[in-house]
Amino acid sequence: MKMYKRLQLLGIAFYFLFILFAQLLWLFDPLRIGNNIYWIDLLDILLYVTVMIPLIWWLASITGLYTIWRRRKFREKRTILSAIHILIKIGVLVCSFISIYYICFKTGDLVGIGVILTITCVLVVLDTLIVDFTIYHRIPWKGWMRAIVVLALGVILLYPTAYTVTFPGLTMDMNRYAQVVDTNPQGEIMGVLVFSRPATPIDWLYAQIFPYYDIEPRRRTDQTLTEQLERVLDMKVNANRVASTIAFQQAGLGNGFTSNGALITALVPGSPAANLLQVGDKIINLNGYGVSSVEEFQELMAITTPGMDVQLTIVRSAEEIVFVTTTQYLPEDQDTAVLGVSIIDDIVYDIPNEVLYYTYLLHKGGPSHGSMLALTLFNQLSPNSIMNGNKVAGTGTIQMDGTIGRIGGIKQKAYTVERAGADVFFVPASQYEDAREGSKTLNIVPVRTLTDIIEWLEENPK
């Protein structure tokens, strides 16, 4: 039985060490193996090491069940408490197996892994409390003390408060993240991630020890955690498309961005069009005139009058459909005709060659890597490296016209890049002063467009 308890406690100890490691993993970011293996690359491998936690608990439960089976008194004295004890052990076995499955086969679901490990840990603690009652028939004072300690640690390390903490993060090799097929990446370009999550009580201690821990009241949102993750993933995918298109266009390949219709994103309830059209329909023709963009649609609507019947050709599920509907007037302008729809350009991204993306477990989403991705792909498409010997890092969203937009956590990103030893850090021009707060010595260059970055590198060899 002593071995069984030791295994349980060993698993709990490793569990809390894993949580501490996960919260402070940014500290190791300057670590490199050679020139190409970053700390973030090693984390994808190290996550699999956590499988030993549920394995230890699984082995402890097997050992415990075997010990119970060997004890005649336990088998003969059947009580509700004994049944609960066995059920808890079986629960630990099942949850341990699920944890092993998640870590090995659903590695990207970090939230799911954390939840199932926490549930398993709770069952293990309950098991340690009940074992003395059912086998030794004594009050488990030591077990209660251990449970109180585990509960306290759980609250300090895991309890989500009404605040959000933003703190330094990790750098990543952009040439590893994205590569145009049949090219040979040259030069070192770093993207940078920062962490932002619900603050736990220990974050106030971290904020006293480490720099650039910002704790603020959490913003209220109606979105679930799953919906938020899906949203940032969509933002990352869109940023990849935009950056890739810009890079190819900058390199003289492809036609950049084109629009082949007006895509309906919302309908005004009660409008005549709402009874015919659907969100996702694409308008390609109005009264016999082709519509390739929102601008063209608005020009054609400008020559119609409120209450006038108009003929629309839309594309729905790859099928063209013709509708006749009636226009309305704007409440604030009765001379302006509208259909009661919200539309955006149906953008076509011209990416002539395939771009392969590496999935980092800790890079879930967001658009802030857009500018560095465009630079990385343009560099790969160029005959020679445009880095001019510089070790480059940067951040910023990128728009279809090549402008670089604002991002969050700029102060923490500057600090992270400084620790990584970059020669230059490109930031959105409007956030230069904020970035300077994160580093007084780093060479921070404010830029407004991708062209600004390229020109600076041409003029500033290392």
HELIX and SHEET records of a PDB file:
HELIX    1   1 LYS A    2  LEU A   24  1                                  23    
HELIX    2   2 LEU A   25  PHE A   28  5                                   4    
HELIX    3   3 TRP A   39  LEU A   46  1                                   8    
HELIX    4   4 LEU A   47  VAL A   51  5                                   5    
HELIX    5   5 MET A   52  ARG A   70  1                                  19    
HELIX    6   6 ARG A   72  GLU A   76  1                                   5    
HELIX    7   7 ILE A   80  PHE A  105  1                                  26    
HELIX    8   8 LEU A  110  VAL A  131  1                                  22    
HELIX    9   9 ASP A  132  TYR A  136  3                                   5    
HELIX   10  10 TRP A  141  LEU A  158  1                                  18    
HELIX   11  11 MET A  174  TYR A  177  1                                   4    
HELIX   12  12 ILE A  202  ILE A  209  1                                   8    
HELIX   13  13 LEU A  225  GLN A  250  1                                  26    
HELIX   14  14 PRO A  272  ASN A  275  5                                   4    
HELIX   15  15 VAL A  294  MET A  301  1                                   8    
HELIX   16  16 GLY A  370  LEU A  381  1                                  12    
HELIX   17  17 ILE A  410  ALA A  420  1                                  11    
HELIX   18  18 ALA A  429  GLN A  431  5                                   3    
HELIX   19  19 TYR A  432  GLY A  438  1                                   7    
HELIX   20  20 LEU A  450  GLU A  459  1                                  10    
SHEET    1   A 2 ARG A  32  ILE A  33  0                                        
SHEET    2   A 2 ILE A  37  TYR A  38 -1                                        
SHEET    1   B 6 ASP A 214  PRO A 217  0                                        
SHEET    2   B 6 TYR A 163  ASP A 173 -1                                        
SHEET    3   B 6 GLU A 188  PRO A 198 -1                                        
SHEET    4   B 6 LYS A 391  GLY A 394  1                                        
SHEET    5   B 6 VAL A 424  PRO A 428  1                                        
SHEET    6   B 6 ILE A 444  VAL A 447  1                                        
SHEET    1   C 2 ALA A 178  VAL A 180  0                                        
SHEET    2   C 2 VAL A 355  TYR A 357 -1                                        
SHEET    1   D 4 TYR A 289  GLY A 290  0                                        
SHEET    2   D 4 LYS A 282  LEU A 286 -1                                        
SHEET    3   D 4 PHE A 257  LEU A 267 -1                                        
SHEET    4   D 4 VAL A 341  TYR A 349 -1                                        
SHEET    1   E 4 TYR A 289  GLY A 290  0                                        
SHEET    2   E 4 LYS A 282  LEU A 286 -1                                        
SHEET    3   E 4 ASP A 309  ARG A 316 -1                                        
SHEET    4   E 4 GLU A 319  THR A 326 -1                                        
SHEET    1   F 2 GLN A 328  LEU A 330  0                                        
SHEET    2   F 2 ASP A 333  VAL A 338 -1                                        
SHEET    1   G 2 THR A 397  ILE A 398  0                                        
SHEET    2   G 2 ILE A 404  GLY A 405 -1                                        
END                                                                             
